[in-house]
């Protein structure tokens, strides 16, 4: 018997070195004088000993196993997994942006401050807001920042409102952010058309309503055509209207949240403005506000004093700092580059193409899946796998089968108000050929469910790892490698 791990997995061998480091020029110190004994390592770390070539091959092989928008179609609904232009990366690496430090005197970083100031102005125009902060480092933190300003606004008026209204098709971060900000949430059901039910909204809006959180188009990919009536209902009760910018890719250059009556907006730069998406960050979630909320914006604020750019901290009503330094600067450079590259006409074309692609794909797939909403969608749409479920195959099974064809599955089981939901967003950056190929595979899987369901139920067949026990993986994750856990034996 031989150890499988020794033959295949464990490539470390004593004496192999994959790095060449210069001699240390730091004076050695006695750790015993600096740290308690129990914090000092007694034995050398058990680090892998591999050559540089083995190290390169290891990480290259791992990267090849990853799926990303650079190597395949990524139709995750609501996530807007669009292509990140490489020019954004080039500009973010300019020395004048990448080799500066946030503690430098403002006189030495005027170019960086100018970029931030101009990005604020551009995002204000794009959203129809009066001022923008770039500080929040994610969309969810942007939500929390906006809700803290909602709280501060009402408290400044001597009101302690405790309720935030959230539609049943909202993003999961909406009620979570409201709870973290100290509010209680109330769910507003959708009507038969997948839109906010105005009569239900009227029942729940009262003097305790701090805000209604909404995205338009909503998470079903449908435009809230009664948005002006919604805004009026909330405003007449003294509440504020909050715009979740997750779906802003559908409205660029066509309309703005400001025109719809929203008071606060957060944007996900990774969704709409092609900054990197995923991997735990870094991210950016700028927040825009109407004039009455400007005093509550986080500090420091990037402002302009004549020809000079400054960081203003003298704002007594501000909710304070929400991110170290001034946000994730490199991400903001990428978004600025994208906006300047595209220009107003280019941004408008982004939304026109995104909406066209979504409706094209929707019409191709509707004959094979349940379509809970038949009206024209915006940038994304939902289908239901309820027809396939009756034959014993669930949406999850079809999503696993997609992996065999090299596609990342769409978002599944969200939003929660659609049974066996498939939420698909093709984005504007994909070609017609890609959309057709994806549609052909989805249609093939729908036919397999009817003719050969086993091939779907047992999928995936071609991936490195097959069907996982996802409940166990979530409840008992293995987060680090231990050699003894890899012991497997095979006949030699």
Secondary structure in CASP SS format (residue, H / E / C, confidence):
PFRMAT SS
TARGET T0000
AUTHOR 0000-0000-0000
METHOD secondary structure of the structure
MODEL  1
X C 1.00
X E 1.00
X E 1.00
X H 1.00
X H 1.00
X H 1.00
X H 1.00
X H 1.00
X H 1.00
X C 1.00
X C 1.00
X C 1.00
X C 1.00
X C 1.00
X C 1.00
X C 1.00
X C 1.00
X C 1.00
X C 1.00
X C 1.00
X C 1.00
X C 1.00
X C 1.00
X C 1.00
X C 1.00
X C 1.00
X C 1.00
X C 1.00
X C 1.00
X C 1.00
X H 1.00
X H 1.00
X H 1.00
X H 1.00
X C 1.00
X C 1.00
X H 1.00
X H 1.00
X H 1.00
X C 1.00
X C 1.00
X C 1.00
X C 1.00
X C 1.00
X C 1.00
X C 1.00
X C 1.00
X C 1.00
X C 1.00
X C 1.00
X C 1.00
X H 1.00
X H 1.00
X H 1.00
X H 1.00
X H 1.00
X H 1.00
X H 1.00
X H 1.00
X H 1.00
X H 1.00
X H 1.00
X H 1.00
X H 1.00
X H 1.00
X C 1.00
X C 1.00
X C 1.00
X C 1.00
X C 1.00
X C 1.00
X C 1.00
X C 1.00
X E 1.00
X C 1.00
X E 1.00
X C 1.00
X C 1.00
X C 1.00
X C 1.00
X C 1.00
X C 1.00
X C 1.00
X C 1.00
X C 1.00
X H 1.00
X H 1.00
X H 1.00
X H 1.00
X H 1.00
X H 1.00
X H 1.00
X C 1.00
X C 1.00
X H 1.00
X H 1.00
X H 1.00
X H 1.00
X C 1.00
X C 1.00
X C 1.00
X C 1.00
X C 1.00
X C 1.00
X C 1.00
X H 1.00
X H 1.00
X H 1.00
X C 1.00
X H 1.00
X H 1.00
X H 1.00
X H 1.00
X H 1.00
X H 1.00
X H 1.00
X H 1.00
X H 1.00
X H 1.00
X H 1.00
X H 1.00
X H 1.00
X H 1.00
X H 1.00
X H 1.00
X H 1.00
X H 1.00
X C 1.00
X C 1.00
X C 1.00
X E 1.00
X E 1.00
X E 1.00
X C 1.00
X C 1.00
X C 1.00
X C 1.00
X C 1.00
X H 1.00
X H 1.00
X H 1.00
X H 1.00
X H 1.00
X H 1.00
X H 1.00
X H 1.00
X H 1.00
X H 1.00
X H 1.00
X H 1.00
X H 1.00
X H 1.00
X H 1.00
X H 1.00
X H 1.00
X H 1.00
X C 1.00
X C 1.00
X C 1.00
X C 1.00
X C 1.00
X C 1.00
X E 1.00
X E 1.00
X E 1.00
X E 1.00
X E 1.00
X C 1.00
X C 1.00
X C 1.00
X C 1.00
X H 1.00
X H 1.00
X H 1.00
X H 1.00
X H 1.00
X H 1.00
X H 1.00
X H 1.00
X H 1.00
X C 1.00
X C 1.00
X C 1.00
X E 1.00
X E 1.00
X E 1.00
X E 1.00
X E 1.00
X C 1.00
X E 1.00
X C 1.00
X C 1.00
X C 1.00
X C 1.00
X C 1.00
X E 1.00
X C 1.00
X H 1.00
X H 1.00
X H 1.00
X H 1.00
X H 1.00
X H 1.00
X H 1.00
X C 1.00
X C 1.00
X C 1.00
X C 1.00
X E 1.00
X E 1.00
X E 1.00
X E 1.00
X E 1.00
X E 1.00
X C 1.00
X C 1.00
X C 1.00
X C 1.00
X C 1.00
X C 1.00
X C 1.00
X C 1.00
X C 1.00
X C 1.00
X C 1.00
X C 1.00
X H 1.00
X H 1.00
X H 1.00
X H 1.00
X H 1.00
X H 1.00
X H 1.00
X H 1.00
X H 1.00
X H 1.00
X C 1.00
X C 1.00
X C 1.00
X E 1.00
X E 1.00
X E 1.00
X E 1.00
X E 1.00
X E 1.00
X C 1.00
X C 1.00
X H 1.00
X H 1.00
X H 1.00
X C 1.00
X C 1.00
X C 1.00
X C 1.00
X C 1.00
X C 1.00
X H 1.00
X H 1.00
X H 1.00
X H 1.00
X C 1.00
X C 1.00
X C 1.00
X E 1.00
X E 1.00
X E 1.00
X E 1.00
X C 1.00
X H 1.00
X H 1.00
X H 1.00
X H 1.00
X C 1.00
X C 1.00
X C 1.00
X C 1.00
X C 1.00
X C 1.00
X C 1.00
X C 1.00
X C 1.00
X C 1.00
X C 1.00
X C 1.00
X C 1.00
X C 1.00
X E 1.00
X E 1.00
X E 1.00
X C 1.00
X H 1.00
X H 1.00
X H 1.00
X H 1.00
X H 1.00
X H 1.00
X C 1.00
X C 1.00
X C 1.00
X C 1.00
X E 1.00
X E 1.00
X E 1.00
X E 1.00
X E 1.00
X C 1.00
X C 1.00
X E 1.00
X E 1.00
X E 1.00
X E 1.00
X E 1.00
X C 1.00
X C 1.00
X C 1.00
X C 1.00
X C 1.00
X C 1.00
X C 1.00
X C 1.00
X C 1.00
X C 1.00
X C 1.00
X C 1.00
X C 1.00
X C 1.00
X C 1.00
X C 1.00
X H 1.00
X H 1.00
X H 1.00
X H 1.00
X H 1.00
X H 1.00
X H 1.00
X H 1.00
X H 1.00
X H 1.00
X H 1.00
X H 1.00
X H 1.00
X H 1.00
X H 1.00
X H 1.00
X H 1.00
X H 1.00
X H 1.00
X H 1.00
X H 1.00
X H 1.00
X H 1.00
X H 1.00
X H 1.00
X H 1.00
X H 1.00
X H 1.00
X H 1.00
X H 1.00
X H 1.00
X H 1.00
X H 1.00
X H 1.00
X H 1.00
X H 1.00
X H 1.00
X H 1.00
X H 1.00
X H 1.00
X C 1.00
X E 1.00
X C 1.00
X C 1.00
X C 1.00
X C 1.00
X C 1.00
X C 1.00
X C 1.00
X C 1.00
X C 1.00
X C 1.00
X E 1.00
X E 1.00
X E 1.00
X E 1.00
X C 1.00
X H 1.00
X H 1.00
X H 1.00
X H 1.00
X C 1.00
X C 1.00
X C 1.00
X C 1.00
X C 1.00
X H 1.00
X H 1.00
X H 1.00
X H 1.00
X H 1.00
X H 1.00
X H 1.00
X H 1.00
X H 1.00
X C 1.00
X C 1.00
X C 1.00
X C 1.00
X E 1.00
X C 1.00
X C 1.00
X E 1.00
X E 1.00
X C 1.00
X C 1.00
X C 1.00
X C 1.00
X C 1.00
X C 1.00
X C 1.00
X C 1.00
X E 1.00
X E 1.00
X E 1.00
X E 1.00
X C 1.00
X C 1.00
X C 1.00
X C 1.00
X C 1.00
X C 1.00
X C 1.00
X H 1.00
X H 1.00
X H 1.00
X H 1.00
X H 1.00
X H 1.00
X H 1.00
X H 1.00
X H 1.00
X H 1.00
X H 1.00
X H 1.00
X H 1.00
X H 1.00
X H 1.00
X H 1.00
X H 1.00
X H 1.00
X H 1.00
X H 1.00
X C 1.00
X H 1.00
X H 1.00
X H 1.00
X H 1.00
X H 1.00
X C 1.00
X C 1.00
X C 1.00
X C 1.00
X C 1.00
X C 1.00
X C 1.00
X C 1.00
X C 1.00
X C 1.00
X C 1.00
X C 1.00
X H 1.00
X H 1.00
X H 1.00
X H 1.00
X H 1.00
X H 1.00
X C 1.00
X C 1.00
X C 1.00
X C 1.00
X C 1.00
X C 1.00
X C 1.00
X H 1.00
X H 1.00
X H 1.00
X H 1.00
X C 1.00
X C 1.00
X E 1.00
X E 1.00
X C 1.00
X C 1.00
END
